Amino acid sequence: MTTTLTQPTAPADGAPRSRFRTDIEGLRAIAVLGVVLFHAGVPTVTGGFVGVDVFFVISGFLITGLLIREHERTGRIRLGAFYARRARRLLPPAALVIAASAVAIWFVLPLLGVFRSAFDLLAALFYVSNWRFIAQGNDYLAASSDHSVALHFWSLAVEEQFYLVWPALLIGVFWVARRVRWSPRTATVAAVGAVTAGSFAASLWLTYTNSGLAYMATYTRAWQFGAGALLALGGTWLASRTFAADAVGFVGLLSVLASMVVFGSHTPYPGWAAVVPTLGTVALIAAGPRSVSGQLLSTPPLRIIGRWSYSWYLWHWPVLVVAEAYLGELGWPAKLALSGVSLALAAATYLLVEAPLMRSRDLQSRMPAAAAVGLTATVVAAAVVLATGTRAVDELSTGAQAPTAASFSQVFGTSTTANSGAVNPVPIDARADIPERADCLLDRTSTQPDCTFGVSGGTPVVLFGDSHAHQWQPTLQVLAEQRGWELTVIAQSGCPVPDIAPRAGESARFSQSHCTDWRAEQIDRIVAMRPSLIVLSSLNMYIPQHDELLSAWAASLDRLRDSGARITYIRDTPYPGSDVPECISSALDDWAACSFSASDRVDPVIAGTTSGHLSGVSVVDLNGYLCDGNDCAAVRNGTLLYRDESHLSATAARLLAPALSDALDSQGIR
């Protein structure tokens, strides 16, 4: 997000000289203001996330221009000097914020949250955050996105990966150009153009097939750096054409600002939408500092914010996350005030850390010393993060010996009165307490593996649905062994049983082809299998429209009835909405602190069977074992009921086998 804001001019003596781009400094201010206001939840800035796109284009323009000019002046690119400048400029402020975040979360997050955040901060420190969050399945624009204290580092990771790869790419292009006797600029334009086109194509495709990957992956964002790079290679020729520059600059500024207020979480992104702020930024840079837009961006207030933009971006998100962890959910006015606090921290960081390091003549002339400053800051921050994470593990392990395996009656019986103590599974291992054969739950693919359990050749039974169906696999495995079933598990994360119509431009999984194709194929497969029993379950929160959801259930059930099987629906489990193991990690002395209220949302299948709109379906409701009226427990008699913010732990699901067995018996199902 930060490089020297200069471009060459041509003095009379022909020697290269740099002119500071005041307009780009102001453009940074527009970008960071968009991001900060978006994260603060200001109602009118629903698309402020496009500020990141602006930063990407600026970096592509400045870095490519810097490298090209160096090669044209000297015939080579000094990689060591390039990386030393980046280390001196970028690493110390980032290390300071990461270390401060590690200390702050110790005081406000549950122990398990501290432990997990330590990994996020280490990923941020080494600029691989985007891949860590992609692996975790986070959706940056989703309301359910994990509010990690380091989430915003994903974009800085993308930039650092660009800084790592781009110079090497250009060196390779220059080498090829010499061999084939091409102009270095011509060869670079061809190479950058190819990379940009390929990256844009990947971004378009993945936006509608894997939105999280499309948003955070380096290769789906490279085209935005490429757009800035192509501008640097083509030159800012508009700067000498006043009317054209003014017109292009006006359109560019309007495009960026309109994106910030028109786009939102409903916008499939990056996709085609990202073209608007990307080309808008290209237009603003091309218009130059003498254009009307350039002069507007060069006003002192914007230049000051632009100067502080890197540090402000670093500070604003941890301040919000730590404040909400301590105070609870905040409204946008409070978040806006906190953004002012983070701006003050940014100013101090710039004045006390960034500016002195950038102005140091010793560091400017001694590249090894410049690199050492950045690396030392990184090592110190890593030590702070590791110390915090290690201490969290130590405290999690102290007195956290899991209780011995329990029975159904011990956990769910009437005499279960325990309300504190160690839990099973222990919080730090809870996310791994999943049904065996994790590959039985598909993730963004329509290729279903053969997942069978129980007695080979036994009574054929199918478990079908999404991850909320898959959570019942341990329960049904117990019954399969007891009842002589051959159990086949067919499940896809984020793909509901009801045939919900895809939304145009919707990035949610249920609207994507891998889900709709999979559901259709698997229903055909189930019908062909002719099982004796089909067990269904599904999250009931995909869409708010009850009537549409009821019709979607009816459509799927009509097709499943062609199998001739009995159909049983297990009511969707209560939805905690927050990470239960994380909460319990700091509430072993009072499990009730992590209990939650049951949703009053009407279950469409239960409503449909009661009203007669859905026939031929028997309903099993086990939520009475998880909740006492409207109060739902996180732990029962030492058994941790949930492995995350949504799903039952495999331990709890397995213990509920007798309850499911009794319910099936009562319906005459063997």
C-alpha positions, 0 to 999 in steps of 0.5 A: 500500500505504500511506495514512493509517489514519484514519476520521472520528468525530462529535464534539459540535460536529459538526467532523470529526475522525479516529481512527487505525485501529490494527487496519488497521495490524496488518492490514497486518502480516498482509498483508506477513507472508503475502507475505514468507513466501510468497516465502521459500518457507515450506512452510505459507504456499503462499498468502501471495500473498493478502497483496496482495489484502488491501493492495488492499482496504485501499487502496480503503477508505482512499482512497475514505473520504478522498476522500468525506470531503473532498468532503463537507466542502469540496464538492471534491477537491484533486487536487494535494494528494492527489497531493503526499501520495502522492508524499511518502509513496510515492516516496522509499522506492521510489526508494531501493530501486530505486537500491540494487537497480540498484547491487547487480545490477551485482555479481551478475548477468551483463551481459545480466541487468543490462541487462534488469533496468534496464528492469524497474527503470525500469518499477517507478520509473514504476509500469508494472511490471505491464504490462511483466511481462504483455507478457513473459508472466510468471506470478507464481505459476509456478515458471518465473517470471522472477525479476526484481529488480523483479517485486514492483513489479507490485502497487505499479504496480496501486496507483499506477494506482488512485491515478491513476484513482480520484480522477478517477472520483469527481470525474466521479461527483460532477459527474454527481450534481450535474447529475441531483440525486442524493446524491453517496454514492448516485451513488458507490455506483452507479458503484463498484458497476458498476466492481466488478462489471465488473472481477470479471467480467473477472477470472473470465473471464481467470483461465481464459483468460489467467492472467498478465493476470488476475493482474497487470492493473489492470482485473482487480484493480479490484474488490478496491479497489472492495470496500474502497471500497463498505465506506467508502461504507457505513460501518463500522456493525458497530463499534457491535454487539459480538457481530456485530462479533466474529463477522464479524471472526473469520470475516474473520481465519479467511478471510485466514489460511486462504487463506494456507495452503490456496491455492497455485500450483495455485489458479486465481487470482484467479478465485473464490478471490480472493473469500475473502481479499477479503471476509475483509479487508472483514469485518475492517475492518468489524468495527472496532478494538474487536472481538476481531479488531481488538484482536488486530490492534492488538497492538504487534508487529503494529502495528510490522510494519504501520508498516514494511510498505511498506518491508519489501515494497519490500526483501524481494524484491530481497534474495532475488533478489540473494542467490540470484544471488550464492550460488545457489539457497537453501532456505527457512530461508536465505530466511527469514533473509534476510527478517529482513535485509530487515526490518532494512533496512525499519526503517532506511528507515522511521526515516530516510526515511518517518517524517521526511518524513511528520512534516515540518511544512513538507512537510505545509503546502507541497504543491509541496515535498512533490511535489518531494521525491518527484519528485526522488527518482524522478529520482535513482533513474532516473539510477542505473538508466540509468547501470547499464544504459548501462554494461552495454550498453557492456561488452556491445558491447566486443569483442562483434562477432559472427563471420561467418556459419558453415556446418554443418560449421564449427559442428557438424563434428568440428573445432569446438574453439573454446571462447571469443570473440564469438558469433552472435547477440550475446547482447543480440540473441538474443531477437530471433533468432526464425523469420521471420513471428513471427505464425505462432506463435499466442499464446492464440488459435485463429485460425491465419494462413496461413503458407506458405513455399517453392515455391508449388504444390510438395509439401505439407508441414506443420510442426505443434506448439507453440513447440518445433515452431516453432523448427524453422521456419528449418530446414524453410524451407531444406529447402522451397527445396531440395526444392520443398516448399510448407511450411505452419507451424501452431504455438501457444505452449504447446499440445502436439501430444498431446491431453492432457486439460484439468485442472479449474481448471488455468490452464496453457495446454494446459488452456484452450479456445483451445488445445484448440479450436485443436488439434482445428481444425488437425488437421481442417485438416491431414487435409483438406489431405492433405499428403505429410509432417507434421513434428511436435515438441513440448515433452515436459514438460507433464505428468509422467505418462508413460502419460497422455502416451503415450496423448495422443500416440496419440490425436493421431497416430491422427487425423493418420494419416487425412491419409494423410501420412508423419509425422516427429517431431523429438525435443524439444531439450535444455532449459537451464532458465536464460537462455543468452544472459544467461549467455554475456553474462558468459562470452565467455571460457569458453562451457563455463561455460554448458553444462548437463546433458541431462534424463534424462526419457524422450521419450514418442514415442521410447519409444512407437515403440520399444515398438510403442505408436506406429506409423507415425511416424519419429523424427529425433533431432538432439540429438547435434549439441547435446550430447556425451553428457549435456553440452549446449553453449550455444555451438558454434564461435561460434554461440549455440545458444539464444535464451532458456532453452528455444528454439534460436536461429533461426541455430542451427536454420537451420544444422542443415538439412543434418543434418535433410536427411540424417536424412530421406534415410535414412528415404526421405523426399524 
